[in-house]
Amino acid sequence: MGLDFSYLLYFKRERLWDALQGVAALCRPNELPALIVFPDHILSLSIEPWDDKDRMVKCDEPEFGFKISMYFLPDDSLKEYLQRAFSEYYEEMSKESPLGLPVGYIYLTVYNDMHSLDQEPLDPDLVMMEFGTTGTRMSLLFSESVSIRKQFTTLLEQYSGVCGMFNMEMEGLVFWLNGRRMEEQISDPWMHPKMITDELKEAPG
């Protein structure tokens, strides 16, 4: 069975839609937009939903997702990955956008209701975006690329993110917490940010 690494980005609920638009701005635009339906308006996002039937999403859906191709500034790991995986198209891809090189599909899941994660304590003001990989090769890219980590850190900075976690299945790396960058390993990548804060306060040193 292959690796299944992912990035977990936590935001306050009131910043969710700003952060999601920020993510969409970093992605290859999709021909048919996804539509987020609010009581008084519709938010159009030029990214691809999981399925055509999911193209319209109610703003209070507990969980929804997208298949995105996201741009990252090139670094050695990213260039090596794309040259190996898409050698025939690499030159074209490298000229595609000033935002960088496209990586995708990335499976973006928005947890608008955290009940499904069984986290304690449950915080109704918190939401989470999971950026998942397609398998082992992309998981290793996520682990090795400085540029990818930097892009997700920037999103957390721009939209007042609460926590940033790199999920390595059996352990996690906290790279952002409560407004500051860090690199702290924890045993449970799905731990609630408050529990992470408490655990790191108690850690020796």
Order of alpha helices (4+ residues) and beta strands (2+ residues): beta-alpha-beta-beta-beta-beta-beta-alpha-alpha-beta-beta-alpha-alpha-beta-beta-beta-alpha
